[in-house]
Amino acid sequence: MFHLAWFTNPRAHGWTANGPDRWAGNDINPTIWETGSFLVDMVKSLERMCFDFIMIEDHVVLSNDKQNLEPRLDPLPVITLLAANTQKLGVIGTFSSSFYPPFLLARQIASVDHISRGRAGWNVVTSSEDWAAQAFGNEKQPPHDERYARADEMLDLVKQLWDAWQPDAYEMNGETGRYVDPSKFREFEFNGKWHKSRGPLNVSRSPQGRPVICQAGSSPTGRDFAAKHSDIILCSSFGQNSVKVLKDFRDDIHKRAIAHGRDPKDIRVMFLISPVVADTEEAAQQRYLEIVGMTPQILKQRLGRLTLHTGHDWSKYDLDKPLPEIDPETYTEGFRGITQAIVNLSKGGRTLREALSEQETTSLKLIGTPDQVADKMQAAIEEIGGDGFLMHARPLTRRYLAEILDGLVPILQKRGLVRTEYKHQTLRENLLEF
Ligand SMILES: Cc1cc2nc3c(=O)[nH]c(=O)nc-3n(C[C@H](O)[C@H](O)[C@H](O)COP(=O)(O)O)c2cc1C
């Protein structure tokens, strides 16, 4: 069996969709996303199909392309809202290790873990954009590897804060009026290179103790950080559409986890996919072209995102020529994974335009009837050895959700490949079930 989850952003969904998916402009209420109600509908459907979790993406900046601004909601209230509207689905928010004081973030996530009865998680990102640093009063972001070193120290502190309360700290003695036994938490001083704090937290131990940690680093430093700290590690195949690349990624994570004294069985590696299904293979191919078809606006948007995530202006390259030699490790202090994806997609003399048009196809190309796509997912997981898929729609529309949740997932369920009922209450227990 394998795990299923969904990754999305708290933004105006479908705004830049192509053709028939495009609701923007004709939807009766195109700002409804701001209430979170679209995501509430969505998580109810994900829970109906027994997904492990939803993960809400975040960046703390607007795009730097003023013609393509994408306002969004803060993930913390969003995941709290989603938790309040579900019973079993995990709710993971993205929070940047660069901008939250560790004490504040530890207590926020522990609170959501309480509210959800053990279903909260934190997708740890380090943030590369200097604009984001300036929003918080700093001039620029630290270099790539230093950001991970700071995050590593932050995780040590956050874990100590979560661990400081014992599970049986509530005395609830009606006679003395004492609610908490003061011997059941640990006071401590943390004096790190970057972070200082005095524990314990003022939120008691939450149902999972340590809420689930999720991470999507792809550089060697990022993978090592993920293998040390994470329960869930997210992987896109850097544009290579190869099961072997995914298997190598998972094997590499396992090796790194062992080096950190961890049991790889405690880690779930999830591969990012955007399957396209239809009644016939031809119809699915047609639908794929509708979805990925590059309008000038989508092209501009992708160039804008690359510029934002890497700190380099990609519009300076000729779209109709192959990309010049780029080594992601030295090219950017921003996202190296996305740079690597473009470099890989440009191989064999392909133009930058071609690379950009393929960029969103995530880790594996899955196009066909629900049965054909289920075959490919099953074969991939058998070859890789585990653990599951993280669905991602670009664009996210009600139509796409129905195609996947009512078209593809029932086939996976009938084959016994994915869950048909939740056996546990907490996110971590559900992740570790198989
Ligand atoms: C599935 C997935 C989801 C991600 N979500 C976010 C996000 O919400 N916010 C963010 O700043 N970065 C996000 N990232 C970027 C990663 O955290 C990471 O910075 C990136 O993969 C580059 O890896 P590196 O930092 O090790 O070079 C995501 C990456 C992947 C593959």
The ligand as a Gaussian input file, in Angstrom:
#p B3LYP/6-31G(d) Opt

LIG

0 1
 C        6.796000      19.538000      -3.002000
 C        7.571000      20.774000      -2.605000
 C        6.947000      21.757000      -1.860000
 C        7.630000      22.918000      -1.474000
 N        6.970000      23.894000      -0.775000
 C        7.598000      25.052000      -0.473000
 C        6.911000      26.121000       0.166000
 O        5.716000      26.047000       0.456000
 N        7.599000      27.256000       0.450000
 C        8.926000      27.400000       0.157000
 O        9.496000      28.440000       0.465000
 N        9.601000      26.396000      -0.441000
 C        8.967000      25.245000      -0.775000
 N        9.644000      24.253000      -1.425000
 C       11.084000      24.426000      -1.691000
 C       11.947000      23.571000      -0.765000
 O       11.703000      23.871000       0.590000
 C       13.419000      23.749000      -1.095000
 O       13.869000      25.023000      -0.776000
 C       13.670000      23.516000      -2.555000
 O       13.201000      22.234000      -2.905000
 C       15.146000      23.643000      -2.926000
 O       15.906000      22.762000      -2.201000
 P       17.201000      23.270000      -1.493000
 O       16.750000      24.368000      -0.575000
 O       17.738000      22.075000      -0.724000
 O       18.120000      23.790000      -2.545000
 C        8.976000      23.084000      -1.838000
 C        9.603000      22.083000      -2.597000
 C        8.921000      20.937000      -3.006000
 C        9.627000      19.893000      -3.824000

